[in-house]
């Protein structure tokens, strides 16, 4: 589905990632860890076409990212749901409208009025917050709304960048359970996190591959986790 082959990425005259090879197979579950500034967010942006590699190849659903037009990238983005570390919403729209925004933007706004949206709101536990405005949400509610917005177009791949970074342990567990459920529905999941205890807890419930970025390269983490 998404494949990086000998990928390097340089920024500001320095190489941030080097010789990265990674394949996100259908239905797989991956954690991406490493110290702050190691390049986790950059790698995730390469995985959905927001960045192009300095060297090597990124293939998105069989197509080389370098050869994709803006319209092609827009189509790819519909197949990849992204939960950003810094969650942003439109403050003049309520929670339901923000979650439905990807449908509206893609011209599928009629779907936003159906039962599927109600079911999704219930799935993330936000039914009673449907009319709330973004500034009224707690950190955990914002993260759950961000996850709902990322999956409303039924993507094949879900990328979550530090989704539990600003919430307590109980909410972290709740968010991870939702991501595990998505994986069991056949979605490919990649989560960037520095929280090793969260990784350990999740590995008890799903077969997860743990990748670590160190010295600009990806390493398969071992039993020390």
Secondary structure, DSSP 8 states (H G I E B T S, - for coil): -EEEEEEEEEETTEEEEEEEEEEE-TT-EEEEE-STTSSHHHHHHHTTTSS--SEEEEEETTEEGGG--HHHHHHHHTTEEEE-SS----TTSBHHHHHTHHHHHTT-GGGGGSHHHHHHHHHTT-GGGTT-BGGG--HHHHHHHHHHHHHTT--SEEEEESTTTTS-HHHHHHHHHHHHHHHHTT-EEEEE-S-HHHHHHHHTTS--EEEEEETTEEEE--TT-
